[in-house]
Amino acid sequence: MKKATSVDLDKIITDFIQLEHKIIEMKGGNTKLEIQLDETSRLLKLAQNKEKQLIEEKDGLLETVKVLQQTVQQQCDLRVENQKLKSAALQMKKENEVKLEENKAHVQRLEAEMRALKNQHQRELADFAKETQRRLEAKDAEMKVALEKNRCALEQMRTQIREKETEKQSQIIKLQMEFGAKLARAQSMTVKNQTHTQASSPLPQNIFKRKLQFIQEEKNKEIEALRQRVRELEQQSLHGVIGSHQKRRKN
């Protein structure tokens, strides 16, 4: 036999309605959750974009900070280098001041030495001028003596020339007289010997002429040699006087 079961329809309907309400509520909740999820996704995407932008800004700021750090480091290095350069410049300035003082002292010593040398040079010039004047005076005295000797020698040579010329003239006159006497004796011979005399007379006449010519040539040579010697002495005297005057002008 079938067992009889009793079903409470009201309760079932009530439960079903409650279930249906819960399902509707759950669907509503799911819809809200989906909306919230979409909003959350949108916010998450915005947040991610913002994060990416912030990261990029952070990286840019870090690079800027790095550059600034490098700049600051360079500035620090430059300050240190400037300080070193200032110290070196100060040291060089002190050294230059010391060297300047030393140079001034050295210049003063040199000036003193130059003044001493100048005074010594002036004294030497004065002594040299005195010595030169003394030598010139001595040379003038020697030149005067030499000129006097030359003048005496010239006068003596002129006297010798005059004596030679006088002697030559005397010898010429003597020879002419001898020749005239011999010619007169030859012409006064007898007519008997006239032919013989005429043939032989040219011989003594030619001999006397040649002798007279030879004596004249010898005397002329001696006179010319004496005149040449006189000219040489006059030239030597003239050159000596000119040289003395030129030396005086130079000094």
C-alpha positions as a Markdown table, in Angstrom:
| # | Residue | x | y | z |
|---|---|---|---|---|
| 1 | Met | 0.0 | 0.0 | 0.0 |
| 2 | Lys | 1.1 | 3.4 | -0.8 |
| 3 | Lys | 2.1 | 5.5 | 2.1 |
| 4 | Ala | 0.1 | 8.7 | 2.2 |
| 5 | Thr | 2.2 | 11.9 | 2.3 |
| 6 | Ser | 0.9 | 15.3 | 3.1 |
| 7 | Val | 2.4 | 18.3 | 1.4 |
| 8 | Asp | 2.2 | 21.8 | 2.9 |
| 9 | Leu | 1.6 | 23.8 | -0.3 |
| 10 | Asp | 1.4 | 27.1 | 1.5 |
| 11 | Lys | 4.8 | 26.6 | 3.1 |
| 12 | Ile | 6.2 | 25.6 | -0.2 |
| 13 | Ile | 4.7 | 28.6 | -2.0 |
| 14 | Thr | 6.0 | 30.8 | 0.8 |
| 15 | Asp | 9.5 | 29.3 | 0.5 |
| 16 | Phe | 9.4 | 29.7 | -3.2 |
| 17 | Ile | 8.4 | 33.3 | -3.0 |
| 18 | Gln | 11.1 | 33.9 | -0.5 |
| 19 | Leu | 13.6 | 32.1 | -2.7 |
| 20 | Glu | 12.4 | 34.1 | -5.7 |
| 21 | His | 12.9 | 37.3 | -3.7 |
| 22 | Lys | 16.4 | 36.2 | -2.7 |
| 23 | Ile | 17.2 | 35.4 | -6.3 |
| 24 | Ile | 16.0 | 38.8 | -7.3 |
| 25 | Glu | 17.9 | 40.4 | -4.5 |
| 26 | Met | 21.0 | 38.4 | -5.5 |
| 27 | Lys | 20.6 | 39.4 | -9.2 |
| 28 | Gly | 20.3 | 43.0 | -8.0 |
| 29 | Gly | 23.3 | 42.6 | -5.8 |
| 30 | Asn | 25.2 | 41.0 | -8.8 |
| 31 | Thr | 24.3 | 43.9 | -11.0 |
| 32 | Lys | 25.5 | 46.3 | -8.3 |
| 33 | Leu | 28.6 | 44.2 | -8.0 |
| 34 | Glu | 29.2 | 44.3 | -11.7 |
| 35 | Ile | 28.7 | 48.0 | -11.7 |
| 36 | Gln | 31.1 | 48.3 | -8.8 |
| 37 | Leu | 33.5 | 46.0 | -10.6 |
| 38 | Asp | 33.3 | 48.1 | -13.8 |
| 39 | Glu | 33.9 | 51.2 | -11.7 |
| 40 | Thr | 36.6 | 49.5 | -9.8 |
| 41 | Ser | 38.2 | 48.4 | -13.1 |
| 42 | Arg | 38.0 | 51.9 | -14.4 |
| 43 | Leu | 39.4 | 53.3 | -11.2 |
| 44 | Leu | 42.1 | 50.6 | -11.3 |
| 45 | Lys | 43.0 | 51.5 | -14.9 |
| 46 | Leu | 43.1 | 55.2 | -14.0 |
| 47 | Ala | 45.2 | 54.3 | -10.9 |
| 48 | Gln | 47.5 | 52.2 | -13.1 |
| 49 | Asn | 47.9 | 55.1 | -15.6 |
| 50 | Lys | 48.4 | 57.5 | -12.8 |
| 51 | Glu | 51.0 | 55.2 | -11.3 |
| 52 | Lys | 52.7 | 54.9 | -14.6 |
| 53 | Gln | 52.7 | 58.7 | -15.0 |
| 54 | Leu | 54.0 | 59.0 | -11.4 |
| 55 | Ile | 56.7 | 56.5 | -12.1 |
| 56 | Glu | 57.8 | 58.4 | -15.2 |
| 57 | Glu | 57.7 | 61.6 | -13.2 |
| 58 | Lys | 59.7 | 59.8 | -10.5 |
| 59 | Asp | 62.2 | 58.6 | -13.0 |
| 60 | Gly | 62.5 | 62.2 | -14.5 |
| 61 | Leu | 62.8 | 63.6 | -11.0 |
| 62 | Leu | 65.5 | 61.0 | -10.1 |
| 63 | Glu | 67.4 | 61.9 | -13.3 |
| 64 | Thr | 67.0 | 65.6 | -12.5 |
| 65 | Val | 68.2 | 64.8 | -8.9 |
| 66 | Lys | 71.1 | 62.9 | -10.4 |
| 67 | Val | 72.0 | 65.8 | -12.7 |
| 68 | Leu | 71.6 | 68.2 | -9.8 |
| 69 | Gln | 73.8 | 66.0 | -7.6 |
| 70 | Gln | 76.4 | 65.9 | -10.4 |
| 71 | Thr | 76.1 | 69.7 | -10.7 |
| 72 | Val | 76.5 | 70.1 | -7.0 |
| 73 | Gln | 79.5 | 67.8 | -7.0 |
| 74 | Gln | 81.0 | 69.8 | -9.8 |
| 75 | Gln | 80.4 | 73.0 | -7.9 |
| 76 | Cys | 82.0 | 71.5 | -4.9 |
| 77 | Asp | 84.9 | 70.3 | -6.9 |
| 78 | Leu | 85.2 | 73.7 | -8.5 |
| 79 | Arg | 85.1 | 75.4 | -5.2 |
| 80 | Val | 87.9 | 73.1 | -4.0 |
| 81 | Glu | 89.8 | 73.8 | -7.2 |
| 82 | Asn | 89.2 | 77.5 | -6.8 |
| 83 | Gln | 90.4 | 77.4 | -3.3 |
| 84 | Lys | 93.5 | 75.5 | -4.4 |
| 85 | Leu | 94.0 | 78.1 | -7.2 |
| 86 | Lys | 93.6 | 80.9 | -4.8 |
| 87 | Ser | 96.1 | 79.4 | -2.4 |
| 88 | Ala | 98.5 | 78.8 | -5.3 |
| 89 | Ala | 97.9 | 82.4 | -6.6 |
| 90 | Leu | 98.6 | 83.8 | -3.1 |
| 91 | Gln | 101.7 | 81.7 | -2.9 |
| 92 | Met | 102.8 | 82.9 | -6.3 |
| 93 | Lys | 102.1 | 86.5 | -5.3 |
| 94 | Lys | 104.2 | 86.1 | -2.2 |
| 95 | Glu | 107.0 | 84.5 | -4.3 |
| 96 | Asn | 106.7 | 87.3 | -6.9 |
| 97 | Glu | 107.0 | 89.9 | -4.2 |
| 98 | Val | 110.1 | 88.2 | -2.9 |
| 99 | Lys | 111.5 | 88.0 | -6.4 |
| 100 | Leu | 110.6 | 91.6 | -7.1 |
| 101 | Glu | 112.5 | 92.7 | -4.0 |
| 102 | Glu | 115.4 | 90.5 | -5.0 |
| 103 | Asn | 115.3 | 92.0 | -8.6 |
| 104 | Lys | 115.2 | 95.5 | -7.2 |
| 105 | Ala | 118.2 | 94.8 | -5.1 |
| 106 | His | 119.9 | 93.2 | -8.1 |
| 107 | Val | 119.1 | 96.2 | -10.2 |
| 108 | Gln | 120.4 | 98.6 | -7.6 |
| 109 | Arg | 123.7 | 96.5 | -7.5 |
| 110 | Leu | 123.9 | 96.6 | -11.3 |
| 111 | Glu | 123.3 | 100.3 | -11.3 |
| 112 | Ala | 126.0 | 100.8 | -8.8 |
| 113 | Glu | 128.4 | 98.6 | -10.8 |
| 114 | Met | 127.4 | 100.5 | -14.0 |
| 115 | Arg | 128.1 | 103.9 | -12.3 |
| 116 | Ala | 131.5 | 102.5 | -11.1 |
| 117 | Leu | 132.3 | 101.2 | -14.5 |
| 118 | Lys | 131.2 | 104.5 | -16.1 |
| 119 | Asn | 133.5 | 106.4 | -13.8 |
| 120 | Gln | 136.3 | 104.0 | -14.4 |
| 121 | His | 135.7 | 104.3 | -18.1 |
| 122 | Gln | 135.7 | 108.0 | -18.0 |
| 123 | Arg | 139.0 | 107.9 | -16.0 |
| 124 | Glu | 140.4 | 105.5 | -18.6 |
| 125 | Leu | 139.2 | 107.8 | -21.4 |
| 126 | Ala | 140.8 | 110.8 | -19.7 |
| 127 | Asp | 144.1 | 108.8 | -19.2 |
| 128 | Phe | 143.9 | 107.6 | -22.8 |
| 129 | Ala | 143.3 | 111.1 | -24.0 |
| 130 | Lys | 146.3 | 112.4 | -22.0 |
| 131 | Glu | 148.4 | 109.5 | -23.3 |
| 132 | Thr | 147.3 | 110.1 | -26.8 |
| 133 | Gln | 148.0 | 113.8 | -26.5 |
| 134 | Arg | 151.4 | 113.0 | -25.1 |
| 135 | Arg | 152.1 | 110.5 | -27.9 |
| 136 | Leu | 150.9 | 113.0 | -30.5 |
| 137 | Glu | 153.1 | 115.7 | -29.1 |
| 138 | Ala | 156.0 | 113.3 | -29.1 |
| 139 | Lys | 155.2 | 112.2 | -32.6 |
| 140 | Asp | 155.0 | 115.9 | -33.6 |
| 141 | Ala | 158.4 | 116.5 | -32.1 |
| 142 | Glu | 159.7 | 113.4 | -34.0 |
| 143 | Met | 158.0 | 114.7 | -37.2 |
| 144 | Lys | 159.5 | 118.1 | -36.7 |
| 145 | Val | 163.0 | 116.5 | -36.2 |
| 146 | Ala | 162.4 | 114.3 | -39.2 |
| 147 | Leu | 161.2 | 117.2 | -41.3 |
| 148 | Glu | 164.2 | 119.2 | -40.2 |
| 149 | Lys | 166.5 | 116.3 | -41.2 |
| 150 | Asn | 164.7 | 116.0 | -44.5 |
| 151 | Arg | 165.0 | 119.8 | -45.0 |
| 152 | Cys | 168.7 | 119.6 | -44.2 |
| 153 | Ala | 169.1 | 116.6 | -46.5 |
| 154 | Leu | 167.1 | 118.4 | -49.3 |
| 155 | Glu | 169.2 | 121.5 | -48.8 |
| 156 | Gln | 172.4 | 119.4 | -48.9 |
| 157 | Met | 171.2 | 117.6 | -52.0 |
| 158 | Arg | 170.3 | 120.9 | -53.7 |
| 159 | Thr | 173.8 | 122.1 | -52.8 |
| 160 | Gln | 175.2 | 119.0 | -54.2 |
| 161 | Ile | 173.1 | 119.4 | -57.4 |
| 162 | Arg | 174.3 | 123.0 | -57.7 |
| 163 | Glu | 177.9 | 121.8 | -57.1 |
| 164 | Lys | 177.5 | 119.0 | -59.6 |
| 165 | Glu | 176.1 | 121.4 | -62.2 |
| 166 | Thr | 178.9 | 123.9 | -61.5 |
| 167 | Glu | 181.4 | 121.1 | -61.7 |
| 168 | Lys | 179.8 | 119.9 | -64.9 |
| 169 | Gln | 179.8 | 123.3 | -66.4 |
| 170 | Ser | 183.5 | 123.8 | -65.4 |
| 171 | Gln | 184.4 | 120.4 | -66.9 |
| 172 | Ile | 182.5 | 121.3 | -70.1 |
| 173 | Ile | 184.2 | 124.6 | -70.3 |
| 174 | Lys | 187.6 | 123.0 | -69.7 |
| 175 | Leu | 187.0 | 120.4 | -72.3 |
| 176 | Gln | 185.8 | 123.0 | -74.7 |
| 177 | Met | 188.9 | 125.0 | -74.1 |
| 178 | Glu | 191.1 | 122.0 | -74.5 |
| 179 | Phe | 189.2 | 121.1 | -77.7 |
| 180 | Gly | 189.5 | 124.6 | -79.0 |
| 181 | Ala | 193.3 | 124.7 | -78.2 |
| 182 | Lys | 193.9 | 121.3 | -79.9 |
| 183 | Leu | 191.7 | 122.3 | -82.8 |
| 184 | Ala | 193.7 | 125.6 | -83.1 |
| 185 | Arg | 197.0 | 123.7 | -83.0 |
| 186 | Ala | 195.7 | 121.3 | -85.6 |
| 187 | Gln | 194.6 | 124.1 | -87.9 |
| 188 | Ser | 198.0 | 125.9 | -87.5 |
| 189 | Met | 199.9 | 123.0 | -89.0 |
| 190 | Thr | 201.7 | 123.5 | -92.2 |
| 191 | Val | 200.1 | 123.2 | -95.6 |
| 192 | Lys | 202.5 | 120.4 | -96.2 |
| 193 | Asn | 200.7 | 118.3 | -93.6 |
| 194 | Gln | 197.3 | 119.7 | -94.4 |
| 195 | Thr | 196.1 | 116.6 | -96.2 |
| 196 | His | 197.4 | 114.3 | -93.5 |
| 197 | Thr | 196.0 | 116.6 | -90.9 |
| 198 | Gln | 192.6 | 116.8 | -92.6 |
| 199 | Ala | 192.5 | 113.0 | -92.7 |
| 200 | Ser | 193.5 | 112.5 | -89.1 |
| 201 | Ser | 192.0 | 115.6 | -87.5 |
| 202 | Pro | 188.5 | 114.2 | -87.3 |
| 203 | Leu | 189.8 | 111.4 | -85.0 |
| 204 | Pro | 190.8 | 113.7 | -82.1 |
| 205 | Gln | 187.7 | 115.8 | -82.7 |
| 206 | Asn | 185.4 | 112.8 | -82.5 |
| 207 | Ile | 187.2 | 111.5 | -79.4 |
| 208 | Phe | 186.7 | 114.8 | -77.6 |
| 209 | Lys | 183.1 | 115.0 | -78.7 |
| 210 | Arg | 182.4 | 111.5 | -77.4 |
| 211 | Lys | 184.2 | 112.2 | -74.2 |
| 212 | Leu | 182.3 | 115.5 | -73.7 |
| 213 | Gln | 179.0 | 113.7 | -74.5 |
| 214 | Phe | 179.8 | 110.9 | -72.0 |
| 215 | Ile | 180.7 | 113.3 | -69.3 |
| 216 | Gln | 177.5 | 115.3 | -69.9 |
| 217 | Glu | 175.4 | 112.1 | -69.8 |
| 218 | Glu | 177.1 | 110.9 | -66.5 |
| 219 | Lys | 176.6 | 114.3 | -64.9 |
| 220 | Asn | 173.0 | 114.4 | -66.1 |
| 221 | Lys | 172.4 | 110.9 | -64.6 |
| 222 | Glu | 173.8 | 112.0 | -61.3 |
| 223 | Ile | 171.8 | 115.2 | -61.3 |
| 224 | Glu | 168.6 | 113.3 | -62.2 |
| 225 | Ala | 169.3 | 110.8 | -59.4 |
| 226 | Leu | 169.8 | 113.6 | -56.9 |
| 227 | Arg | 166.6 | 115.3 | -58.1 |
| 228 | Gln | 164.7 | 112.0 | -57.8 |
| 229 | Arg | 166.0 | 111.6 | -54.3 |
| 230 | Val | 164.9 | 115.2 | -53.5 |
| 231 | Arg | 161.4 | 114.5 | -54.8 |
| 232 | Glu | 161.2 | 111.3 | -52.7 |
| 233 | Leu | 162.2 | 113.1 | -49.6 |
| 234 | Glu | 159.7 | 115.9 | -50.3 |
| 235 | Gln | 156.9 | 113.2 | -50.8 |
| 236 | Gln | 157.9 | 111.5 | -47.5 |
| 237 | Ser | 157.8 | 114.8 | -45.7 |
| 238 | Leu | 154.4 | 115.6 | -47.2 |
| 239 | His | 152.9 | 112.2 | -46.3 |
| 240 | Gly | 154.3 | 112.5 | -42.8 |
| 241 | Val | 152.6 | 115.9 | -42.3 |
| 242 | Ile | 149.3 | 114.7 | -43.8 |
| 243 | Gly | 149.3 | 111.6 | -41.6 |
| 244 | Ser | 150.0 | 113.6 | -38.5 |
| 245 | His | 147.1 | 116.0 | -39.2 |
| 246 | Gln | 144.7 | 113.1 | -39.9 |
| 247 | Lys | 145.6 | 111.4 | -36.6 |
| 248 | Arg | 144.9 | 114.6 | -34.8 |
| 249 | Arg | 141.5 | 114.9 | -36.5 |
| 250 | Lys | 140.5 | 111.3 | -35.5 |
| 251 | Asn | 141.6 | 111.8 | -31.9 |
